[in-house]
Amino acid sequence: MAKASSRRREKEAPAAKLDREAERFAAEVGHMVRLGRAKRGMTRRQLAADSGISERYLAQIESGQGNPSVIVLKSIADAIDVPVIELLPRTSARAPALTKILDHLARIPAAELPAVATMIEGRLAEATVSDRARRIALVGLRGAGKSTLGKRLAEHLGCPFVELNRMVEQEYGANVPTLIEMSGVATFRRYERACLERVISDHEAVVIATAGGIVASPETYALLLRRTHSIWVKARPEEHMGRVIEQGDFRPMAHNREAMSDLLAILEARRDDYARAEGELDTSGQTLDESFARLAKLVASHLNGKKK
């Protein structure tokens, strides 16, 4: 009897392991969907409407309780304008060149790694400094002060100020919310990329205020980082929220009872991308004059080739 019970447990063990792995995979897929949505500043309701999936089912997927088909994942990926693979858990697969680089780094003593990092950063900086010219781009969430500081900085530098969203609206004849509602996020991102390319082509010196979600388009954001001196303008979440409310622009948190948690999720999803900017300016608790003085000093250091 005991042997029979033991055999049953042995047969059940692989199935239980598969169930645990499936649950873990579903949870990771849900995390990737949530991360992708937050990175683009979309509420669950917006994503449900854009993908044609019920909000309830989307909530189940994000919580790891859903079991989405490939077609459902494709609908979600299309709605947030990413390849389907971006919604799947990361694998350990690497490009051969990257594997070779990492193998070399693994042989270097830990104490020497900072020097290697500095050398790589210097090499990349040399390759891009001429491409950046005197273009300044401000990135970050709404409410950090990008537009206000950007206009003042452009006057200070004696160059044009371009707010990328306003340029999209002027070029394509519709405000951003209407454009996204009528044509989708993917179309807006294409317009955003085209406008950025035009600004870079037309101006050697310019101050650009970008939309918070520009990081959602890897190619566009890479272009921005490569061809401009980028500054991440940030503030405490509470200040972001208060300033957005004062501006009367509450996208994408309008009519959302979980506005602050969504704002925190958006910030968390975008933090690493914003941190790729060349410099950072925290406007928390600062007056406009104080923030501008620090920004002007930061920009001068980058334009003169001296990071601080």
N, C-alpha and C positions, 0 to 999 in steps of 0.2 A: 504493500500500500504506500509506504514511504517512498519507494523507488518510483512508483507511478506518479506521485505528486511532484517529485523532483524533476522527472522528465517533462511534465506539463509546464513547470516553471522555466525550464531551459528553452522550451518551444516558444513560450510567451515573451522571453527576454528580448529577442530581436525585434518583435513587433512593438514592444514598449519603447525600445530605443528609437525605432523609426518614428513613432508618434512624438517623442520628445524632440527629435530633429525637425520634424514637420512643424511643430509648434514654434520652435526657435526660428525657423526660416520664415514662417508667417509673421512673427513679431518683427523680424528684421525688415521684411518687405513693408510692413506697416510703418516702421520708422522711416524708411526711405521715402515713402509717399508723403508722410507728414513733413519730413525735412524739405522735400522738393516743393511742396505747397507753401511752407513757411518762407522759404528762400525767395519765392516770387511774390510774397505779400498777399497771398490769396486766402480768403476764408474758406472753410469747408463747404459753405453754401455756394460760393462762387465756383469752386472746383466741381461740385456736383452738377451745377447747371451747365458748365462748359464741357464736361465729359459725358453728360447724359446718364450719370449714375446717381442713384438715390442718395441723399445726404445720410440716411440711416446706414445704408450699406457701406458708404465711404467711411463712416465712423467705425464700423466693424473692421474694415480693412486696416485702418490706421491703428486700431487697438490690438491688432494681431489675431482677432477672432474671425475675420473673414477668410475666404479661400478664393481669391480672384482668379479668373481665367486669364489666359494670355490676351484675349480680346479686351477684357476689362482693363488690364494693365496698359494696353496700347491706348485705350481711350483716355486714361488718366495721363499718360505720357504726352499724348498729343495736346491735351488741354493745358499742360504746363510747359510745353515746348521743349521736351528733352527726349533723348533716345530711350527706348524701353529699358535698355540695360542699366540706365541710371537709377531705375527703381528696384533693381535687384541687389542683394548683398554683395559687397566687394569680394573678389576672389584674390588669390595670391599671385595670379598670373602677371608677369611683367615683361616689358619689351626687353629684348636681348641686351641692348645698349645700357639700359637702366640697371639690369642685373649685373653687368660688368662693372659699372660705376659703383654700385653698392658693395660688390665683392671687394673692390679696391679699398673702399672706405672702411670695410670691416677689418682690414689689416693695419689701419692707422691707429696709433695709440690715442686714447680718449683725450689726452692733454693737448694733442695737436689738431684736433677737429675744429676748434674755433678759428685757427689760422687758415685751415682749408676753406672753411665757410667764408671767411673774409676774402680769400683769393677768388673764389667763385663769384661772390657778389661784385667784386671789382671788375672781373672779366665781363660780367653781364652789363654792368654800368657803362663800361667803355663802349660796348657794342650798341648801346641804346641812347647815350647822352645826346648825340647829334640829332637823332630822330625826334627827341622830345622838344627840341628848340626851347621856346619860352612859353610853352603851353602849360596852363595849370588846370587840373581837373579836381573838383571837390566831390567826394563820394560819401555815402552814408545814408542813414534813415532820414525821413522827413522830420522836420522839427529841430534838426541840429544847428541850422543857421546857414546852410549852403548858399541859398539865394541872396540873403541879406549880406552876408560876408563876401560872397562872390562879386556882387555889384560894386561894393566898396573897394575890393581888391583891384578890380578892373580899372576903376577910376585912378587908383593909386599908381598902377603900372602903366596907365595910359594906353590901354588896349581894349578890344571889344569884350563884352560879356555875353555869353550865350547860355541860356537855360534850355537844355536839350529837349525837355518835354514841350516847352513852348514852340521850339523850332519844328518839332513833329506836328504840332497842331496847326501851325501856319502853313507848312508844306502840304499837309494832307487834308486840311479843311474840316477838322473835327477835333473836339477836345478829347483828351486821352481816355476818360471813362467811356465816352460814346464810341470811340474807335475800338476799344477792347471789346465792348459789348456787341458791336456790329460785326467786327472782323476777327476777333480773337486775339489772345496774347501773342501768338506766333507772328501775326501780321504786324502788330505794334513793335515787336522786337526787330523785325526786318526794317521798318521805318527808322527806328532808333539807330540801328547800325548805319543805314544810309546817311542819316543826318550827321552822325559822328564822323564818318569818313569825309563828308563835305567840309565840315568845320576844320578838320585837320589839314585837308588839302588847301583850303582858302586862307588859313591863318598860321603864321609862324609864332605869333604872340596872341594869346587869347585866354580868358578865364571861362571855364565850362562848369556849370552846375548840372550834375547828372541826377537821374531818377534813382531812388533807393534800390530799385530792383534791377539795375543794370548788371549786377553780378550774376543774375540768373542766366545770362547769355555768355557762356565761357569765351566764345570767339570775340564778341564785342568788348568784353571786359579786358581780355588779353590785349586787344588793339589799344584800348585806353591806357593801360599800364605801360605799354611799349612806346606810345607816341606822345605821352603827356607826363608832367610831374604831378603825380596824384597825391591828394591829401585826404585822409579819412577824418571827416568832421563828425564828432560824436558828442553825446551828452548822456546823463543818467536817464534811464527809461521814463521816470516820472516827468522829467523835463521835456523829453520828446513828446510825451502824451499831452502835456499842458500846452506846449507851443502849437501842436497840430490842432488842438481844440480851438485855440485863440485864432488860428488862421481860417477856421471854418472848413477845413479839409480833413475829413476823418477816414478817408480810404485807407486800408480795406476794412476798417473797424466799425464802419457805420452800422447802426442797428445791431451791434454785436455786444452781448452782455459780458463776453469774455475778452473784452478789448485788450486789457493789460496783459493777460496770459498770451494772447495772440501776438502782441507787440514783442514780448519777451522771446517767444518762439521764433519770430522773424529775425530778431537780433541774433539769437543763438545760431540760427541756420546760416546767417550771412557773415558772422563775425570773422571767420578765418579768411574769407574773400576780402572783406574790407581791410583786414590786417595786412594784405599784400600790397597796399598802397605804400608809396615812398615815404610818407610822413603821416603823423597823427596829430589832431588838435582836439582836445577835450574842452568843450565850452560850458561844462557844468559849473553852475554858480558864478559865471563870469558875466560882466556887463558886455555890451556890444563893443565898446571901446577897448576893453581889456582883451577880448577874444580877437579883435582885429589886429591889435598890436602884436600879439603872439603869432597870428597867422602871417602877417607881413614879414616878421623876422624869420619864420620857418620857410616861407617861400623864397626869401632872399638867400638863405643858406643853400637851398636846392639849386636855384638858378646859378649860384656861384660855384656849384660843385662841391659844397661842404655840408654834408649831412650832420644834423645835430639832434 
